[in-house]
Amino acid sequence: MNEHEWQEVIGTIGIFVLLTAVIITVLCQVAVTWRAKARLARESEYRALAESAVAGQRAVERRLEEIGRHVSELSGRTDSIERILKDVE
């Protein structure tokens, strides 16, 4: 092989290495972007889940307050019935 053929071989190898490096860099950047989009999607799903959990907890709190009022009312009624029964005896 003469010196021009060696230059062509070295040039070909150099271009191949350069193209490989560019392709790997592009693929890494695409993968980073894809992971970031997936992370954002997960975060929005977690946010929606947390909001629905908070809404459920508020509904449970309201229901417990309502039940507490009913229990207090029933306790008052029971006390008045007990007083009436004691007065009757």
N, CA and C of each residue as an Amber inpcrd file, in Angstrom:
protein
   267
   0.8350000  -1.1680000   0.0000000   0.0000000   0.0000000   0.0000000
   0.8900000   1.2440000   0.0000000   0.5020000   2.1720000  -0.7950000
   1.2660000   3.4150000  -0.8020000   0.6860000   4.3850000   0.2240000
   1.3070000   5.5600000   0.3310000   0.9200000   6.4740000   1.4110000
  -0.4670000   7.0780000   1.1860000  -0.9570000   7.1820000  -0.0420000
  -2.2970000   7.7010000  -0.2890000  -3.3660000   6.7150000   0.1600000
  -3.0930000   5.4380000  -0.0340000  -4.0530000   4.4270000   0.4160000
  -4.1610000   4.4250000   1.9350000  -3.0490000   4.5990000   2.6300000
  -3.0610000   4.6460000   4.0920000  -3.8460000   5.8620000   4.5760000
  -3.6860000   6.9640000   3.8920000  -4.4340000   8.1580000   4.2690000
  -5.9310000   7.9420000   4.0980000  -6.3090000   7.2430000   3.0500000
  -7.7180000   6.9410000   2.8260000  -8.2590000   6.0170000   3.9150000
  -7.4700000   5.0180000   4.3030000  -7.8810000   4.0980000   5.3550000
  -8.0300000   4.8430000   6.6880000  -7.0490000   5.6720000   7.0220000
  -7.0910000   6.4380000   8.2680000  -8.2640000   7.4240000   8.2430000
  -8.4840000   8.0590000   7.0930000  -9.6190000   8.9840000   6.9470000
 -10.9400000   8.2680000   7.1110000 -11.0580000   7.0790000   6.5330000
 -12.2790000   6.2880000   6.6560000 -12.5250000   5.8920000   8.1050000
 -11.4710000   5.4440000   8.7750000 -11.5970000   5.0660000  10.1890000
 -11.9730000   6.2940000  11.0230000 -11.3650000   7.4270000  10.7410000
 -11.6660000   8.6620000  11.4730000 -13.1140000   9.0730000  11.3020000
 -13.5970000   9.0190000  10.0750000 -14.9990000   9.3670000   9.8150000
 -15.9260000   8.3820000  10.5180000 -15.5770000   7.0990000  10.4930000
 -16.3880000   6.0850000  11.1650000 -16.4540000   6.3520000  12.6660000
 -15.3030000   6.6690000  13.2710000 -15.2590000   6.9610000  14.7060000
 -16.0650000   8.2190000  15.0080000 -15.9350000   9.2450000  14.1710000
 -16.6800000  10.4840000  14.3680000 -18.1840000  10.2410000  14.2780000
 -18.6080000   9.5140000  13.2630000 -20.0320000   9.2150000  13.1110000
 -20.5480000   8.3790000  14.2780000 -19.7370000   7.4280000  14.7400000
 -20.1330000   6.6120000  15.8920000 -20.2980000   7.4810000  17.1340000
 -19.3700000   8.3970000  17.3460000 -19.4530000   9.2920000  18.5100000
 -20.6900000  10.1820000  18.4210000 -20.9840000  10.6980000  17.2460000
 -22.1600000  11.5580000  17.0640000 -23.4380000  10.7590000  17.3060000
 -23.5200000   9.5560000  16.7770000 -24.7020000   8.7220000  16.9410000
 -24.9010000   8.3690000  18.4230000 -23.8190000   8.0150000  19.1070000
 -23.9230000   7.6790000  20.5310000 -24.3680000   8.8980000  21.3310000
 -23.8310000  10.0650000  21.0250000 -24.2190000  11.2920000  21.7270000
 -25.6950000  11.6000000  21.5030000 -26.1440000  11.4900000  20.2740000
 -27.5550000  11.7490000  19.9630000 -28.4530000  10.7600000  20.6910000
 -28.0730000   9.4900000  20.6820000 -28.8840000   8.4870000  21.3650000
 -28.9420000   8.7380000  22.8660000 -27.8170000   9.1430000  23.4610000
 -27.8130000   9.4570000  24.8980000 -28.7220000  10.6380000  25.1970000
 -28.6680000  11.6620000  24.3700000 -29.5270000  12.8280000  24.5860000
 -31.0000000  12.4780000  24.4090000 -31.3160000  11.6470000  23.4430000
 -32.6970000  11.1970000  23.2480000 -33.1570000  10.3980000  24.4630000
 -32.2940000   9.5520000  24.9920000 -32.6500000   8.7550000  26.1590000
 -32.8740000   9.6500000  27.3800000 -32.0420000  10.6640000  27.5620000
 -32.2120000  11.5910000  28.6860000 -33.5400000  12.3360000  28.5490000
 -33.8490000  12.7850000  27.3560000 -35.1110000  13.4840000  27.1180000
 -36.2940000  12.5660000  27.3800000 -36.2100000  11.3400000  26.9320000
 -37.2920000  10.3700000  27.1290000 -37.5010000  10.1080000  28.6140000
 -36.4060000   9.9370000  29.3730000 -36.5220000   9.7100000  30.8160000
 -37.1230000  10.9160000  31.5200000 -36.7580000  12.1080000  31.0820000
 -37.3060000  13.3230000  31.7000000 -38.8100000  13.4230000  31.4480000
 -39.2440000  13.1020000  30.2430000 -40.6740000  13.1260000  29.9380000
 -41.4090000  12.0710000  30.7540000 -40.8160000  10.9040000  30.9050000
 -41.4410000   9.8410000  31.7010000 -41.5340000  10.2650000  33.1610000
 -40.4940000  10.9250000  33.6690000 -40.5020000  11.3970000  35.0560000
 -41.6030000  12.4280000  35.2590000 -41.7630000  13.3410000  34.3080000
 -42.8280000  14.3450000  34.4080000 -44.2050000  13.6930000  34.3780000
 -44.3650000  12.6830000  33.5460000 -45.6490000  11.9860000  33.4850000
 -45.9410000  11.2830000  34.8100000 -44.9260000  10.6390000  35.3950000
 -45.1150000   9.9810000  36.6870000 -45.4620000  10.9870000  37.7700000
 -44.7720000  12.1240000  37.7560000 -45.0330000  13.1440000  38.7630000
 -46.4510000  13.6740000  38.6480000 -46.9340000  13.8690000  37.4380000
 -48.3110000  14.3490000  37.2750000 -49.3050000  13.2850000  37.7210000
 -49.0000000  12.0110000  37.4780000 -49.8730000  10.9410000  37.9560000
 -49.8720000  10.8850000  39.4860000 -48.6900000  11.0440000  40.0940000
 -48.6110000  11.0620000  41.5560000 -49.3740000  12.2540000  42.1260000
 -49.2730000  13.3930000  41.4650000 -49.9810000  14.5830000  41.9170000
 -51.4920000  14.3490000  41.8700000 -51.9670000  13.7680000  40.7670000
 -53.4010000  13.4770000  40.6490000 -53.8310000  12.4720000  41.7160000
 -53.0040000  11.4780000  41.9710000 -53.3110000  10.4890000  43.0050000
 -53.3600000  11.1410000  44.3780000 -52.4090000  12.0250000  44.6560000
 -52.3850000  12.7170000  45.9460000 -53.5990000  13.6240000  46.0990000
 -53.9810000  14.3140000  45.0310000 -55.1640000  15.1720000  45.1000000
 -56.4240000  14.3510000  45.3550000 -56.5450000  13.2100000  44.7080000
 -57.7280000  12.3770000  44.9500000 -57.7100000  11.8070000  46.3580000
 -56.5250000  11.4850000  46.8890000 -56.4300000  10.9930000  48.2630000
 -56.8400000  12.0810000  49.2520000 -56.3950000  13.3110000  49.0100000
 -56.7640000  14.4290000  49.8890000 -58.2690000  14.6640000  49.8240000
 -58.8360000  14.6080000  48.6290000 -60.2850000  14.7890000  48.4930000
 -61.0300000  13.6810000  49.2460000 -60.5420000  12.4590000  49.1570000
 -61.1550000  11.3530000  49.8940000 -61.0480000  11.5420000  51.3920000
 -59.8960000  12.0110000  51.8600000 -59.7330000  12.2600000  53.2920000
 -60.6670000  13.3580000  53.7740000 -60.8340000  14.3940000  52.9790000
 -61.7650000  15.4640000  53.3630000 -63.1890000  14.9420000  53.4340000
 -63.5720000  14.0900000  52.4830000 -64.9140000  13.5080000  52.5110000
 -65.0930000  12.6520000  53.7620000 -64.0620000  11.8890000  54.1170000
 -64.1320000  11.0510000  55.3190000 -64.2320000  11.9320000  56.5620000
 -63.4820000  13.0280000  56.5980000 -63.5530000  13.9410000  57.7460000
 -64.9560000  14.5360000  57.8920000 -65.5320000  14.9610000  56.7670000
 -66.8980000  15.5080000  56.8210000 -67.8870000  14.4590000  57.3290000
 -67.7300000  13.2550000  56.8430000 -68.6370000  12.1760000  57.2650000
 -68.4410000  11.8690000  58.7560000 -67.2030000  11.8640000  59.2270000
 -66.9440000  11.6190000  60.6420000 -67.5280000  12.7230000  61.5110000
 -67.4350000  13.9700000  61.0510000 -68.0370000  15.0660000  61.8010000
 -69.5450000  14.8900000  61.8830000 -70.1460000  14.4900000  60.7830000
 -71.5900000  14.2530000  60.7500000 -71.9600000  13.1180000  61.7010000
 -71.1960000  12.0610000  61.6770000 -71.4480000  10.9260000  62.5740000
 -71.2720000  11.3560000  64.0260000 -70.2470000  12.1690000  64.2880000
 -70.0220000  12.6800000  65.6390000 -71.2060000  13.4980000  66.1270000
 -71.7620000  14.3290000  65.2440000 -72.9460000  15.1060000  65.6220000
 -74.1210000  14.1870000  65.9420000 -74.3070000  13.1620000  65.1230000
 -75.4050000  12.2230000  65.3690000 -75.2080000  11.4820000  66.6880000
 -73.9730000  11.0930000  66.9610000 -73.6960000  10.3850000  68.2140000
 -73.9540000  11.3040000  69.4040000 -73.5390000  12.5590000  69.2810000
 -73.7930000  13.5150000  70.3580000 -75.2990000  13.6980000  70.5650000
 -76.0190000  13.8190000  69.4800000 -77.4750000  13.9580000  69.5550000
 -78.1050000  12.7300000  70.2110000 -77.6590000  11.5440000  69.8000000
 -78.1920000  10.3110000  70.3950000 -77.8210000  10.2100000  71.8640000
 -76.6330000  10.6540000  72.2150000 -76.2160000  10.6430000  73.6210000
 -77.1070000  11.5690000  74.4380000 -77.4100000  12.7380000  73.9050000
 -78.3200000  13.6640000  74.5930000 -79.6980000  13.0720000  74.7480000
 -80.1820000  12.4330000  73.7150000 -81.5160000  11.8090000  73.7860000
 -81.5160000  10.6800000  74.8090000 -80.4420000   9.8980000  74.7910000
 -80.3570000   8.7900000  75.7560000 -80.3230000   9.3200000  77.1770000
 -79.5760000  10.3850000  77.4080000 -79.5290000  10.9880000  78.7390000
 -80.9110000  11.4710000  79.1680000 -81.6300000  12.1080000  78.2440000
 -82.9650000  12.5930000  78.6010000 -83.9200000  11.4320000  78.8670000
 -83.7980000  10.3530000  78.1170000 -84.6420000   9.1760000  78.3520000
 -84.3070000   8.5710000  79.7100000 -83.0010000   8.5120000  80.0340000
 -82.6090000   7.9730000  81.3470000 -83.1720000   8.8330000  82.4740000
 -83.1250000  10.1630000  82.3370000 -83.6830000  11.0420000  83.3530000
 -85.1870000  10.8450000  83.5120000 -85.8780000  10.7070000  82.3900000
 -87.3330000  10.4900000  82.4240000 -87.6270000   9.1750000  83.1250000
 -86.8600000   8.1270000  82.8030000 -87.0920000   6.8200000  83.4240000
 -86.8090000   6.8670000  84.9180000 -85.7850000   7.6120000  85.3430000
 -85.4970000   7.7560000  86.7620000 -86.6100000   8.5070000  87.4670000
 -87.1640000   9.5270000  86.7990000 -88.2530000  10.2850000  87.3770000
 -89.5060000   9.4330000  87.5010000 -89.7160000   8.5430000  86.5670000
 -90.8800000   7.6790000  86.6010000 -90.7840000   6.6600000  87.7310000
 -89.6180000   6.1930000  88.0190000 -89.4650000   5.1860000  89.0680000
 -89.7670000   5.8090000  90.3490000
